[in-house]
Amino acid sequence: MDIIRIIFSILIPPLGVFLQVGIGGHFWLNIILTLLGYIPGLIHAIWVIAKK
């Protein structure tokens, strides 16, 4: 299942985080990071998925 989340994170980083943790602090932080730049949002999304 983590592979699917990582693929979604590559396409849309907040979607991968949402599938992992739901709507919470990490989700909103990832939206902000993705709006500031795609790469920070992508790194954060993969970190959240790998951490859990």
C-alpha positions in Angstrom: 0.0 0.0 0.0 2.9 2.4 0.7 4.0 2.1 -3.0 0.6 3.4 -4.1 0.8 6.3 -1.6 4.3 7.2 -2.8 3.0 7.2 -6.5 0.1 9.5 -5.5 2.6 11.7 -3.6 4.8 12.1 -6.7 1.7 13.2 -8.7 0.0 15.2 -5.9 1.9 15.4 -2.6 -1.1 16.3 -0.4 -3.1 13.3 -1.7 -0.4 10.9 -0.5 -0.3 12.5 2.9 -4.1 12.5 3.1 -4.2 8.8 2.4 -1.6 8.2 5.1 -2.8 10.4 8.0 -6.1 12.0 7.0 -6.9 15.6 7.5 -4.6 16.8 10.3 -1.6 18.9 10.9 0.7 17.0 8.4 -1.9 17.4 5.7 -2.2 21.1 6.1 1.5 21.5 6.4 2.0 19.6 3.2 -0.5 21.8 1.3 1.4 24.9 2.4 4.7 23.3 1.4 3.4 22.3 -1.9 2.0 25.8 -2.6 5.5 27.2 -1.7 7.1 24.7 -4.1 6.5 21.3 -5.4 9.8 19.8 -4.1 9.3 20.7 -0.4 5.8 19.2 -0.6 7.1 16.1 -2.2 9.9 15.6 0.3 7.5 16.1 3.2 5.0 13.7 1.7 7.5 10.9 1.3 8.9 11.5 4.7 5.4 11.2 6.3 4.7 8.0 4.4 8.1 6.5 5.3 7.8 7.5 8.9 4.5 5.7 9.6 
